Amino acid sequence: AMVCHAGQECLEGRKAYRRPDGGVQLFRRDKTGGRMAATHERLGIPPIPVEDLVEAVKTLVSVDKDWVPSAPDTSLYIRPCTIATEPHLGVKASGNYLFFIICSPSGAYYESGLDPVKIYVEDELTRAAPGGMGGVKCGGNYAASLYGQMKAQDLGYSQVLWLDGAERKYVEEVGAMNCFFIVDGKVLTAPTAPGTVLPGITRMSCMALLRDWGYVVQEEPILLDDLLAAAQSGRLPEVLGPGTAAVVSPVGTLRCKATPTPVG
């Protein structure tokens, strides 16, 4: 199958929650469908109409609704995937594809639950570059992050905060989630425009809620040195990581150049 040689595949992450009244609620189903359609386009995979992607998830969850857990902080994790299946060894777009969906009951993404996580700032390796694959959900995007993740875990950190690929001085996102930095009362997050940061659905939802609650939310390049200075001066009280799997996870420590910096 060509997916094994040319890596042409994409994936999505969605969730279904059990409501207090016993019903089942899908999270932002139209937005996740639109993002998968955009990933198909970037990878040269034939399009699937957004409404068909949404209906496929709705139908499967309806059939498997008994698997949606009801305990606190649990959900049904939903993973739609498309892989290239043509039996061929050349480098080209596949002539055949398989679309499928995996579901699994899930709890908290991190072992620590919603306790503050420790983040390792990777300043040697890079994960994404402008015009590349950093802004889409494909396996190659995640494969590029695995060695850095292994380094972080060996040092006792949960995740990696990636810097920009050109200068390695601007923060972008964490492997499993986007990042929000609260500096001087403003919420700062890296822009998605260069194509190096995933346009997270939870990120988008949190930004809309924060603005509705009266917070100033700015999408702009963020210098790592500015963040470290803000943390040391007490002007960085919170760092948050929004993501479908991670939900909204608090960050307690950033480690950069072997020096742990507490947040808050």
PAZAPA-4460 file (N, C-alpha, C; in steps of 0.05 Angstrom, whole numbers, plus 32768, in hexadecimal, padded with zeros to 4 digits):
% residues 264
    n_x    n_y    n_z   ca_x   ca_y   ca_z    c_x    c_y    c_z   seq   type   mol
   8011   7FE8   8000   8000   8000   8000   8012   8019   8000     1      A     A
   800B   802C   7FEF   801C   8043   7FEC   801F   8054   8006     2      M     A
   800C   8051   8018   800F   8060   8032   8029   8058   8040     3      V     A
   8032   8040   803C   804B   8037   8049   8064   8042   803D     4      C     A
   8062   804D   8025   807A   8055   8017   807B   8073   8011     5      H     A
   8064   807F   800A   8063   809B   8004   8055   80AB   801B     6      A     A
   804A   809C   802F   803F   80A9   8047   8026   80BA   8042     7      G     A
   8017   80B3   802E   7FFF   80C3   8028   7FE8   80BA   8039     8      Q     A
   7FE3   80C8   804F   7FCD   80C1   8061   7FC7   80D9   8072     9      E     A
   7FAF   80D9   807D   7FA7   80EF   8090   7F96   80E4   80A5    10      C     A
   7F93   80F3   80BB   7F84   80EA   80D2   7F76   8102   80DF    11      L     A
   7F62   80FD   80EE   7F54   8112   80FD   7F50   8109   8119    12      E     A
   7F4A   811B   812B   7F43   8115   8146   7F2A   8123   814E    13      G     A
   7F16   8114   8156   7EFD   811F   815F   7EF4   8112   8178    14      R     A
   7EDF   811D   8185   7ED5   8111   819D   7EB7   8112   819F    15      K     A
   7EAC   80FE   81AC   7E8F   80FE   81B3   7E8D   80FC   81D1    16      A     A
   7E7C   810C   81DC   7E79   810D   81FA   7E5D   8104   8202    17      Y     A
   7E5B   80F8   8219   7E41   80F1   8225   7E36   8109   8234    18      R     A
   7E1E   8112   822C   7E11   8128   8239   7E05   8120   8254    19      R     A
   7E00   8133   8266   7DF3   812C   827F   7DD8   811E   827B    20      P     A
   7DCA   8125   8265   7DB0   8118   8261   7DB2   80FD   8254    21      D     A
   7DCA   80F3   8250   7DCE   80D8   8244   7DD3   80D8   8226    22      G     A
   7DCD   80EF   8219   7DD2   80F1   81FC   7DF0   80F3   81F6    23      G     A
   7DF6   80F4   81DC   7E12   80F5   81D3   7E16   810E   81C3    24      V     A
   7E2C   811C   81C8   7E32   8136   81BA   7E4D   8134   81AC    25      Q     A
   7E4D   813A   8192   7E66   813B   8183   7E71   8157   8185    26      L     A
   7E8C   8159   8186   7E99   8173   818A   7EA1   817F   816E    27      F     A
   7E95   8195   8167   7E9C   81A5   814F   7E9F   8194   8136    28      R     A
   7E8B   8184   8130   7E8E   816F   811B   7E92   817C   8100    29      R     A
   7E86   8193   80FA   7E8A   819F   80E0   7EA6   81AA   80DC    30      D     A
   7EB2   81B5   80F2   7ECD   81C0   80EF   7EE2   81AA   80EB    31      K     A
   7EDF   8194   80F9   7EF3   817E   80F5   7EF0   8172   80DA    32      T     A
   7ED7   8171   80CF   7ED3   8167   80B4   7EE1   8179   80A0    33      G     A
   7EDF   8193   80A4   7EEC   81A6   8092   7F0A   81A4   8092    34      G     A
   7F15   819F   80AA   7F32   819D   80AC   7F3C   8184   809F    35      R     A
   7F2E   816E   80A1   7F36   8156   8093   7F35   815A   8075    36      M     A
   7F21   8168   806B   7F1F   816D   804E   7F37   817E   8045    37      A     A
   7F40   8191   8056   7F58   81A1   804F   7F71   8190   804F    38      A     A
   7F73   817D   8061   7F8A   816B   8062   7F8B   815A   8049    39      T     A
   7F74   814F   8040   7F72   8140   8027   7F7E   8151   8010    40      H     A
   7F76   816A   800F   7F7F   817B   7FF9   7F9D   817E   7FF9    41      E     A
   7FA8   8183   8011   7FC5   8188   8013   7FD5   816F   800C    42      R     A
   7FCA   8157   8011   7FD8   813E   800C   7FD2   8132   7FF0    43      L     A
   7FC2   8140   7FE1   7FBB   8135   7FC6   7FA8   811E   7FC7    44      G     A
   7F99   811B   7FDD   7F85   8106   7FDF   7F6A   8110   7FD4    45      I     A
   7F5C   8101   7FC4   7F42   810A   7FBA   7F30   8114   7FD0    46      P     A
   7F20   8128   7FCB   7F10   8133   7FE1   7EF8   8121   7FE8    47      P     A
   7EF1   8123   8001   7ED8   8117   800B   7EC7   812F   8015    48      I     A
   7EAF   8133   800B   7E9F   8149   8014   7E9D   814B   8032    49      P     A
   7E9F   8163   803D   7E9E   8167   805A   7E85   815A   8066    50      V     A
   7E6E   815D   8059   7E56   8152   8064   7E57   8134   8065    51      E     A
   7E66   8127   8053   7E68   810A   8054   7E7B   8101   806B    52      D     A
   7E90   8111   8070   7EA1   810B   8087   7E92   810E   80A1    53      L     A
   7E82   8123   80A3   7E72   8127   80BB   7E5E   8111   80BF    54      V     A
   7E50   810A   80A9   7E3B   80F5   80AB   7E47   80DA   80B2    55      E     A
   7E5F   80D4   80A8   7E6C   80BA   80AF   7E71   80B8   80CD    56      A     A
   7E7B   80CE   80D9   7E81   80CE   80F5   7E66   80CC   8105    57      V     A
   7E52   80DB   80FD   7E39   80DB   810B   7E2C   80BE   810A    58      K     A
   7E2E   80B2   80F3   7E22   8097   80F0   7E30   8083   8102    59      T     A
   7E4B   8083   8102   7E5A   806F   8112   7E55   8074   812F    60      L     A
   7E55   808D   8138   7E51   8093   8155   7E35   808B   815D    61      V     A
   7E21   808E   814B   7E06   8086   8150   7E04   8068   8155    62      S     A
   7E13   8059   8144   7E13   803B   8147   7E22   8033   8161    63      V     A
   7E38   8041   8167   7E49   803A   817E   7E44   804C   8196    64      D     A
   7E2C   8057   8199   7E27   806B   81AE   7E2B   805F   81CA    65      K     A
   7E27   8045   81CD   7E2A   8039   81E7   7E47   8039   81F1    66      D     A
   7E5A   803E   81DE   7E76   803F   81E5   7E7F   805B   81EF    67      W     A
   7E6D   806E   81ED   7E74   8089   81F7   7E73   8089   8216    68      V     A
   7E89   808C   8223   7E89   808A   8241   7E7C   80A2   824E    69      P     A
   7E74   809E   8267   7E66   80B3   8276   7E75   80BC   828E    70      S     A
   7E8C   80B0   8295   7E9B   80B9   82AC   7EA7   80D4   82A7    71      A     A
   7EAC   80E4   82BD   7EB9   80FE   82B9   7ED3   80FD   82AA    72      P     A
   7ED8   8111   8299   7EF1   8113   828A   7EF5   80FC   8276    73      D     A
   7EE0   80F0   826C   7EE2   80DB   8258   7ED2   80E3   823F    74      T     A
   7ED8   80D5   8229   7ECB   80DA   8210   7ED0   80C3   81FD    75      S     A
   7EC3   80C3   81E6   7EC9   80B0   81D1   7EDB   80BE   81BD    76      L     A
   7EF4   80B5   81BB   7F06   80C1   81A8   7F01   80B5   818C    77      Y     A
   7F00   80C7   8178   7EF8   80BF   815D   7F0F   80C6   814A    78      I     A
   7F19   80B2   813B   7F30   80B7   8129   7F29   80AF   810D    79      R     A
   7F1F   80C2   80FC   7F1C   80BD   80DF   7F37   80BD   80D2    80      P     A
   7F3B   80AB   80BF   7F55   80A9   80B1   7F51   80A4   8094    81      C     A
   7F64   80AC   8083   7F65   80A5   8067   7F81   809C   8061    82      T     A
   7F84   8085   8054   7F9F   807B   804D   7FA0   8074   802F    83      I     A
   7FB7   8076   8023   7FBB   806E   8007   7FBF   8050   8006    84      A     A
   7FAF   8042   7FF5   7FB0   8025   7FF5   7FB8   8019   7FDA    85      T     A
   7FBF   8029   7FC6   7FC7   801E   7FAC   7FE1   800E   7FB0    86      E     A
   7FE2   7FF5   7FA6   7FFB   7FE5   7FA8   8010   7FEE   7F94    87      P     A
   8021   8000   7F9C   8034   800C   7F8A   804D   8016   7F99    88      H     A
   8064   8015   7F8D   807D   801D   7F9A   8087   8038   7F91    89      L     A
   807B   8045   7F7D   8085   805F   7F74   807C   8075   7F86    90      G     A
   8086   808D   7F80   807E   80A5   7F8F   806A   80B5   7F7E    91      V     A
   8051   80B3   7F85   803C   80C1   7F77   8023   80C0   7F89    92      K     A
   800F   80CF   7F82   7FF6   80CE   7F90   7FE9   80B3   7F8A    93      A     A
   7FDE   80A7   7F9F   7FD2   808C   7F9C   7FB9   808D   7F8B    94      S     A
   7FB2   8077   7F7F   7F9A   8075   7F6F   7F83   806A   7F80    95      G     A
   7F88   8060   7F98   7F73   8055   7FA9   7F78   805E   7FC6    96      N     A
   7F62   8061   7FD4   7F63   8069   7FF0   7F4F   805B   8001    97      Y     A
   7F54   8058   801B   7F41   804D   802E   7F3C   8062   8043    98      L     A
   7F22   8068   8047   7F1A   807A   805D   7F0D   8069   8072    99      F     A
   7F15   806C   808B   7F09   805D   80A1   7F09   806D   80BA   100      F     A
   7EFB   8064   80CE   7EF9   8072   80E8   7EFE   805F   80FF   101      I     A
   7F0E   8067   8112   7F14   8057   812A   7F07   8066   8142   102      I     A
   7EFB   8058   8154   7EF0   8064   816C   7EFB   8056   8185   103      C     A
   7EFF   8065   819A   7F08   8059   81B3   7F00   806A   81CB   104      S     A
   7EF4   805E   81DF   7EEF   806D   81F8   7F0A   8076   8203   105      P     A
   7F0A   808F   820E   7F24   809A   8217   7F1F   80AB   8230   106      S     A
   7F35   80AD   8240   7F35   80BE   8257   7F48   80D6   8252   107      G     A
   7F55   80DF   8267   7F68   80F5   8265   7F7F   80EE   8253   108      A     A
   7F88   8101   8243   7F9E   80FD   8230   7FB8   80F8   823F   109      Y     A
   7FBD   8108   8253   7FD6   8106   8263   7FD1   80F5   827B   110      Y     A
   7FE6   80E6   8284   7FE4   80D5   829C   7FDD   80E6   82B4   111      E     A
   7FE6   80FF   82B4   7FE2   8111   82CB   7FC6   811D   82CB   112      S     A
   7FB5   8115   82B7   7F9A   8120   82B5   7F9C   813E   82AD   113      G     A
   7F8E   814F   82BC   7F8F   816B   82B7   7FA2   817A   82CA   114      L     A
   7FB5   816C   82D6   7FCA   8179   82E5   7FDD   8187   82D1   115      D     A
   7FEA   819C   82D9   7FFC   81AA   82C7   8012   8198   82BC   116      P     A
   8016   8199   82A2   802A   8188   8294   8044   8197   8291   117      V     A
   8059   8187   828D   8074   8193   8289   807B   8191   826B   118      K     A
   8083   81A7   8260   8088   81A9   8243   80A6   81AE   823E   119      I     A
   80B1   819F   822B   80CD   81A2   8223   80CE   81B2   8209   120      Y     A
   80DD   81C8   8209   80E0   81D9   81F2   80F7   81CE   81E0   121      V     A
   80F0   81C5   81C8   8104   81B9   81B6   8111   81CF   81A5   122      E     A
   812B   81D3   81A9   8138   81E9   819A   814D   81DF   8186   123      D     A
   814E   81C5   8181   8160   81BA   816D   8151   81AE   8155   124      E     A
   813F   819C   815A   812E   8190   8145   8118   81A3   813E   125      L     A
   810E   81A0   8125   80F6   81AF   811C   80E2   819B   8112   126      T     A
   80C9   81A3   8114   80B3   8191   810C   80A6   819A   80F2   127      R     A
   80A5   81B5   80ED   8096   81BF   80D6   80A4   81D7   80CB   128      A     A
   809E   81DC   80B1   80A8   81F4   80A3   8092   8200   8093   129      A     A
   8093   821A   808D   807E   8227   807D   807B   8218   8062   130      P     A
   8062   8213   805B   805C   8205   8043   805C   81E7   8046   131      G     A
   8064   81DD   805D   8067   81C0   8061   804D   81B4   806C   132      G     A
   8050   81A0   807D   8039   8190   8086   8031   8196   80A3   133      M     A
   803E   81AA   80B0   8038   81AF   80CC   801C   81B8   80D2   134      G     A
   800E   81C2   80BE   7FF3   81CC   80C3   7FDD   81B9   80BC   135      G     A
   7FE4   819F   80B6   7FD0   818B   80B0   7FD4   8173   80C1   136      V     A
   7FBF   8163   80C4   7FC0   814B   80D5   7FC7   8133   80C3   137      K     A
   7FE1   812E   80C1   7FEA   8116   80B2   8000   8109   80C2   138      C     A
   8004   80EF   80BD   8017   80E0   80CD   8034   80EB   80CC   139      G     A
   803C   80F5   80B4   8057   8100   80B2   805B   8118   80C4   140      G     A
   8047   8128   80C9   8048   813E   80DB   8050   8135   80F7   141      N     A
   8043   811F   80FF   8048   8114   811A   8062   8104   811B   142      Y     A
   8069   80F6   8105   8082   80E7   8105   809A   80FA   8109   143      A     A
   8098   8112   80FE   80AE   8126   8102   80B2   812E   811E   144      A     A
   809D   812A   812F   809F   8133   814B   80A7   811D   815E   145      S     A
   80A9   8104   8155   80AC   80EE   8168   80C7   80ED   8177   146      L     A
   80DD   80F3   8168   80F7   80F2   8175   80F9   8108   818B   147      Y     A
   80EF   8120   8184   80EE   8135   8198   80DE   812D   81B1   148      G     A
   80C7   811F   81AB   80B6   8116   81C1   80C5   8102   81D3   149      Q     A
   80D5   80F0   81C6   80E4   80DD   81D5   80F9   80EB   81E7   150      M     A
   8106   80FF   81DC   8119   810F   81EC   810B   811B   8204   151      K     A
   80F4   8127   8200   80E6   8134   8215   80DE   8120   822B   152      A     A
   80D4   8109   8223   80CB   80F5   8237   80E3   80EA   8247   153      Q     A
   80FA   80E7   823A   8112   80DE   8248   811A   80F1   825E   154      D     A
   8113   810B   825B   8119   811F   826F   8102   8124   8282   155      L     A
   80EC   8114   827F   80D6   8117   8292   80C1   812B   828A   156      G     A
   80C0   8132   8270   80AC   8146   8267   8097   8138   8256   157      Y     A
   807E   8143   8257   8068   8136   824A   8066   813C   822C   158      S     A
   806E   8154   8224   806B   815B   8208   8081   816E   81FF   159      Q     A
   8082   8173   81E5   8096   8185   81D9   8089   819E   81CF   160      V     A
   8094   81B5   81D5   808C   81CE   81C9   809F   81D4   81B2   161      L     A
   8094   81D5   819A   80A5   81D8   8182   80A9   81F6   817B   162      W     A
   80C1   81FC   8172   80C7   8217   8169   80C5   8218   814B   163      L     A
   80C6   8231   8140   80C5   8233   8123   80DD   8226   8115   164      D     A
   80D9   821D   80FD   80EE   820E   80EF   8104   821F   80E3   165      G     A
   80FF   8239   80E0   8113   824B   80D3   8127   8256   80E6   166      A     A
   811D   8262   80FC   812F   826F   810F   8131   8262   812A   167      E     A
   811E   8250   8130   811D   8242   814A   811C   8256   8162   168      R     A
   810C   826A   815F   8109   827D   8175   80EC   8285   817A   169      K     A
   80DA   827D   8169   80BD   8282   816D   80AF   8268   8175   170      Y     A
   809E   8269   8189   808F   8251   8191   8078   824C   817E   171      V     A
   8072   8233   817A   805C   822C   8168   8047   821B   8177   172      E     A
   804B   8201   817A   8036   81F1   8187   8043   81D9   8194   173      E     A
   8034   81CC   81A5   803D   81B3   81B1   8033   819C   81A0   174      V     A
   8041   8185   81A2   803A   816E   8190   801D   8166   8191   175      G     A
   8010   8167   81A9   7FF5   815D   81AB   7FE0   8174   81AF   176      A     A
   7FEA   818D   81AD   7FD7   81A2   81B3   7FE3   81BD   81AA   177      M     A
   7FD2   81D0   81A5   7FDB   81EC   81A1   7FE2   81F8   81BC   178      N     A
   7FEC   8211   81BC   7FF4   821D   81D5   7FE9   823A   81D7   179      C     A
   7FDF   8240   81EF   7FD7   825C   81F6   7FE9   8265   820D   180      F     A
   7FF3   827D   820A   8004   828A   821F   7FF6   82A3   8229   181      F     A
   7FF2   82A4   8243   7FE5   82BC   824F   7FFB   82CF   8258   182      I     A
   7FFF   82E5   824A   8014   82F8   8250   8007   8314   8253   183      V     A
   800C   8320   826A   8001   833B   8270   7FE3   833C   826B   184      D     A
   7FD5   8327   8272   7FB8   8326   826F   7FAE   8320   8253   185      G     A
   7FC0   831D   823F   7FB8   8316   8224   7FBD   82F9   821E   186      K     A
   7FAD   82ED   820D   7FB0   82D1   8205   7FBF   82D1   81EA   187      V     A
   7FD7   82C6   81EA   7FE7   82C5   81D2   7FE9   82A8   81C7   188      L     A
   7FE7   82A5   81AD   7FEA   828B   81A1   7FF7   828E   8185   189      T     A
   8006   827B   817D   8014   827D   8163   8000   827C   814C   190      A     A
   8005   828B   8137   7FF3   828B   8120   7FF6   8271   8110   191      P     A
   7FE0   8269   8102   7FE1   8252   80F1   7FE9   8259   80D4   192      T     A
   7FE9   8272   80CD   7FEC   827B   80B2   8004   826F   80A3   193      A     A
   801C   826C   80AF   8033   8261   809F   8030   8244   8098   194      P     A
   801B   8236   80A4   8017   821A   809F   8028   8208   80B0   195      G     A
   8032   8213   80C6   8043   8203   80D8   8035   81FC   80F3   196      T     A
   801D   8207   80F7   800D   8202   810F   7FF2   81F7   8107   197      V     A
   7FEA   81E1   8114   7FD0   81D5   810E   7FB9   81E8   8116   198      L     A
   7FA6   81ED   8104   7F8F   81FD   810B   7F7C   81ED   811D   199      P     A
   7F83   81EB   8136   7F74   81D9   8148   7F57   81E2   814C   200      G     A
   7F45   81CE   814D   7F29   81D4   8151   7F24   81DD   816E   201      I     A
   7F31   81D0   8181   7F2F   81D9   819D   7F3B   81F5   81A0   202      T     A
   7F51   81FA   8193   7F5E   8214   8192   7F4B   8229   8189   203      R     A
   7F3E   8224   8172   7F2B   8237   8167   7F14   823C   817A   204      M     A
   7F0A   8226   8186   7EF3   8229   8199   7EFB   8239   81B1   205      S     A
   7F13   8234   81BC   7F1C   8243   81D4   7F20   8261   81CD   206      C     A
   7F2A   8266   81B6   7F2E   8282   81AE   7F14   8291   81AC   207      M     A
   7F00   8284   81A1   7EE5   8290   819F   7ED9   8295   81BB   208      A     A
   7EDC   8282   81CD   7ED1   8285   81E8   7EE0   829B   81F7   209      L     A
   7EFA   829B   81F5   7F0A   82AF   8204   7F03   82CB   81FB   210      L     A
   7F00   82CF   81E0   7EF8   82E9   81D6   7EDC   82F1   81DF   211      R     A
   7ECA   82DD   81E0   7EAF   82E2   81E9   7EAF   82EA   8206   212      D     A
   7EC2   82E0   8216   7EC4   82E6   8232   7ED3   8300   8238   213      W     A
   7EDD   830D   8222   7EE9   8327   8225   7F08   8327   8226   214      G     A
   7F14   8310   8221   7F31   830F   8220   7F3C   8319   8205   215      Y     A
   7F54   8324   8206   7F62   832B   81ED   7F71   8313   81E4   216      V     A
   7F6C   8309   81CC   7F79   82F1   81C1   7F88   82FA   81A8   217      V     A
   7FA3   82F5   81A8   7FB3   82FE   8192   7FC1   82E6   8185   218      Q     A
   7FBE   82E3   816A   7FCE   82CF   815B   7FE5   82DE   814F   219      E     A
   7FFD   82D9   8159   8015   82E7   8150   802D   82D6   8156   220      E     A
   8044   82DB   8147   805C   82CD   814E   8065   82D3   816B   221      P     A
   806D   82BF   8179   8074   82C2   8196   8091   82B9   819A   222      I     A
   80A2   82CC   81A2   80BE   82C6   81A7   80C0   82B5   81C1   223      L     A
   80CF   82A0   81C0   80D4   828F   81D8   80E1   82A0   81ED   224      L     A
   80F5   82B0   81E6   8103   82C0   81FA   80F0   82D3   8209   225      D     A
   80DC   82DE   81FA   80C9   82F0   8207   80B8   82E0   821B   226      D     A
   80B0   82C7   8214   80A1   82B7   8227   80B0   82B0   8240   227      L     A
   80CA   82A9   823C   80DA   82A2   8254   80DE   82BA   8266   228      L     A
   80E2   82D2   825A   80E5   82EA   826A   80CB   82F0   8279   229      A     A
   80B4   82EC   826B   809A   82F1   8278   8095   82DE   828F   230      A     A
   809E   82C5   828C   809B   82B1   82A1   80AC   82B8   82B9   231      A     A
   80C5   82C1   82B4   80D7   82C8   82CA   80CE   82E1   82D9   232      Q     A
   80BF   82F3   82CB   80B6   830B   82D8   809A   8309   82E3   233      S     A
   808E   82F1   82E1   8073   82ED   82EB   805D   82F7   82D9   234      G     A
   8063   82FD   82C0   804F   8307   82AE   8043   82F1   829C   235      R     A
   804A   82D8   82A1   8040   82C1   8293   8033   82AF   82A8   236      L     A
   801A   82B5   82B0   800E   82A5   82C5   8003   828A   82BC   237      P     A
   7FFD   8288   82A2   7FF1   826F   8298   7FFA   8268   827C   238      E     A
   7FFE   824E   8277   8001   8243   825C   7FEE   822C   8259   239      V     A
   7FDE   822C   8244   7FC9   8218   8240   7FCD   820A   8225   240      L     A
   7FC6   81F0   8224   7FC8   81E1   820C   7FAD   81D6   8203   241      G     A
   7FA0   81E3   81EF   7F86   81D8   81E6   7F8A   81C4   81CF   242      P     A
   7F7C   81AE   81D0   7F7D   819A   81BB   7F66   8186   81BF   243      G     A
   7F5E   8178   81AA   7F48   8166   81AB   7F4D   8150   81C0   244      T     A
   7F65   8144   81BF   7F6C   812F   81D2   7F73   813A   81ED   245      A     A
   7F82   8150   81ED   7F8C   815C   8206   7F77   816C   8214   246      A     A
   7F61   8173   8207   7F4C   8185   8210   7F58   81A1   8215   247      V     A
   7F5A   81AB   822D   7F69   81C3   8233   7F7B   81BD   824B   248      V     A
   7F95   81B8   8245   7FA7   81AF   825A   7FB8   81C6   8264   249      S     A
   7FBA   81CA   827E   7FCC   81DE   8289   7FE9   81D5   8288   250      P     A
   7FFB   81E9   8283   8018   81E3   8282   8025   81EF   829B   251      V     A
   8035   81DF   82A9   8041   81E9   82C1   805E   81F1   82BE   252      G     A
   806D   81E4   82AB   8089   81EA   82A8   8091   81E9   828B   253      T     A
   80A2   81FC   8282   80AF   81FC   8268   80CD   81F8   826C   254      L     A
   80D8   81E4   825F   80F5   81E0   8261   8102   81E8   8247   255      R     A
   8114   81FB   8248   8123   8205   8231   8140   8206   8237   256      C     A
   8151   81FB   8226   816E   81FC   8229   8176   81F1   8245   257      K     A
   8169   81DB   824D   816F   81CD   8266   8167   81DB   827F   258      A     A
   8158   81F1   827C   814F   8201   8293   8131   8200   8296   259      T     A
   8126   81F2   82AA   8109   81F2   82AD   80FF   820E   82B6   260      P     A
   80EA   8218   82AA   80DE   8232   82B1   80C1   822D   82BA   261      T     A
   80BC   8231   82D4   80A0   822E   82DE   808D   8243   82D1   262      P     A
   8075   823B   82CC   8060   824D   82C2   804E   8255   82D9   263      V     A
   8048   826F   82DB   8036   8278   82F0   8045   8281   8309   264      G     A
***
